[in-house]
Every structure is written in C-alpha cells, then in structure tokens.
Amino acid sequence: MLNLNSTIDLDFKQFLRWWKRELDFLVPDKLKDLVTDQQGYLIVSLDNNQLKITYQNKEESELLATVDRDESGLAQFKTLREKDERLIKAKVILRLSSQYAIQKELSLPSVAKENLLQVVSYELDRYTPFKPEQVYFTVKRLNDSNELGQIRVMLILTTRAILDGLFDDCSAMGLSPQLAYLDDPTLDINRIDDHFNLLPEPLRQKTPKITHIINSTLIMLTGLLLVAVIATPIWLESKTIDALQLKTNALEKDAKKVKALQKEIDASIDETRQLLAEKSAAPPMIEMLNTLSSLINDDTWLSYVQYSDGHLQIQGESPTASTLIAILEASELFTHVRFASPVTQDAINKIERFQITVDVTPKGAHQ
C-alpha cells in the first residue's frame, strides 16, 4: 500500500553521477578517446595464490593472464603490460569473489541514514565477527523498509589483510586501482559507484584535474546540445503561437468592449433588482414603529430598538413583561416572538426588565 506520509530522500550526488553517465553515453567514443587516457577496464581477481587478470572494453572480455602472487609472476605481467598500450590506458579494478568478501542486509533506525558509515562502524562487531580496524567496508542504501521508522542497507566488507595484499600485488605490477568491489553478475561494471567501492580513498588512483575538467566540459556541452535539440522546436512553435495571438488580440478588442458594456448593463440590472427586492422585503420603519406603539400598553416603555435583516430586537421595562409575547404575536407584522434573555425584576419597584426578539414579516407575505 502506498504510504503518502513517507519522506522522499534525494541523494544529490548519486543523481549527478547518474546524470553524468547518461550524458557520457551520448558522447561519441572517438571523441571520448581523444580527451581521456582511460580506455576499457583491467580487472584483477584473486584466486588463492594466483591473480586472474582480464581486460574488458565495452562488451568484449579477454583473459590476459593468470600469474602467481610472487615476485616472478608479478614481474611477468608488468612486462606484458608495458608492451600493450591499451592496458596502460585501462582503468584498474579489483574484483573480489564471495570467498574474500561478504555482504549482509541490515535493518537500521531511519535516523541512521544521515551518517550510515559511522553508525555501522560503531556496531560492526555486533553485525560481523570483525572490528572496524580489521576490515574495509561500505554501506549501500536499499529501498525503504516496510517497517515504520526503519531503513534497509547492504553492508559489504573484506578484511584489510586481503585487500592490502591485493593492492600491494597491483603496485608491484605497476597498477594503480581505482575501485574494489564484490563480484555480482547483475552489477554493470560501468555503473559501479562509491556505494560499492571497498577501496579506501587514500589507496585510490587520483584522476588528473585536467581530465576532470575536459570530461565535465564535454558532458556540459552535450547536455546543452541536448537541451537545444529539445527546446528549439518548442521555441519555434512558441513564436508562431505568439504571432497568431497578436492577430487574435487585434480582432478581440471590439469583442471585449462589447462584453464589458454588456457586463455593466447586467450589473446595473442586478443591482436594481436587488434594491427592489430589499425594499419589498423590508417593512416601512414608520409602519413598524406605529405597530409597536399601538400594541404596547402605556405602562410599558422601550429603552432600545434595533432592526436588522428581518429581525427586530427591543429592550425595556414593563409590570407584566410575559404578556408582551401574546400581544406582539397578535400582529400580522410580527412572528416568532421570543425572549432573547431571561426576564429580571427590580427588587424595589417590581418592574420587569425584558429583551425580546421578533421576526418582521411585511403584510401579505404569509398569505
């Protein structure tokens, strides 16, 4: 069931990486080859006391060598690499099988999402048999948990002894790895980001700033061209619509004047009808006061009279205030006569103070 109260979290860095990959896909390969030294991937895998080294470029994959993890074997591949220019330009990646790295799904409180690495590091010895100083690890955020207030994450780790040893082997072969990840057949090597990278920042090969600048410029230009391709037809159509709108506005000026005049006439008619209706609905004040004077006895006097929206309210004093209800009800002008507040009696002169509300109906309205 869709939870409309859930919070939408946007990883801005992840979005930028995705956007960069999508734009990079649009740049022709020949153009990318001119501005970058890296072409393809050199994948180093650990297999007991041997290293399997594979070259992958686009959809093609080639096993280059299987060498022993000794001085002779490492030197053998170093010589092979120096003779093959494509290997020199390849991006070096360390691939770890499930024999050398583990992954575990965790459920954490949602407050932990602000600093996942620190939270997992603090609790690492509870989730695994290792302490933080014994391993390299990374945490990948998964889809939100169905449990309220919980998030799901994937913990991936390997021991420092394994990864440091593999890194030293690469250094002996003249290789500078940029990435180390747990092998997953479903994972696209071109879309591996920092959430899967087990290689700590100090060990990663630094990309020259000029390469970053050139790549960013190319991606930006490609994005601008893409926006231009999409926006140009819309802009041309907008210009055509504006030209047609100018012609339409010229033809509509007279029509708007006629409509405005018609609205004024209709407003005047409505106002006149409203005034006539109000006049016919409200009884003449003189008639209402005369009726009150004729109905109320001489021993009763009024101190307050107010008429509003068909309701008349009177206040005053009388020896017998209770009889006023029947007296006023007898008039054709007054209906629904009622006390607006309790009647009070003066303790000295026994005069009753009253407040009465009546509905005023013009003569003939209830016929």
Number of C-alpha atoms within 10 A of each C-alpha: 4 5 7 7 6 10 8 7 7 8 8 9 9 13 11 11 14 14 14 16 14 13 17 19 12 12 15 9 11 8 10 16 11 8 14 14 14 17 19 19 21 26 23 25 20 20 16 10 9 15 21 16 21 17 20 19 13 10 5 8 14 11 12 16 16 18 18 18 18 13 11 11 17 21 17 15 20 17 12 13 17 13 11 10 10 17 21 17 15 19 21 24 23 24 20 23 14 12 11 16 21 16 15 12 15 16 14 17 12 15 12 14 16 9 9 18 16 11 14 21 17 12 12 18 12 11 14 13 8 14 15 16 9 12 17 20 25 22 23 18 15 13 9 16 14 11 10 10 12 17 20 20 21 17 22 21 23 25 18 16 12 15 22 14 12 21 21 13 19 19 14 16 20 17 22 18 22 18 23 26 24 22 15 12 7 6 11 8 15 10 11 13 14 16 16 21 23 23 24 14 11 7 13 15 14 11 10 8 9 11 14 13 11 14 17 14 12 18 21 15 14 17 19 12 12 13 11 13 11 11 12 11 11 12 12 11 11 12 12 11 11 12 10 11 12 11 10 11 12 10 11 12 11 11 12 12 11 12 12 12 12 12 12 12 12 12 12 12 12 12 12 12 12 12 12 11 11 12 11 12 16 16 16 11 10 9 12 17 12 10 16 18 14 9 14 16 12 9 9 16 13 16 8 10 13 10 16 10 10 13 15 17 18 18 17 16 20 21 14 14 20 13 11 20 17 11 15 20 15 12 13 15 21 22 17 13 19 17 19 14 11 10 14 14 16 10 8 6 8 12 16 18 19 22 20 20 21 22 18 22 17 18 13 8 10 8 4
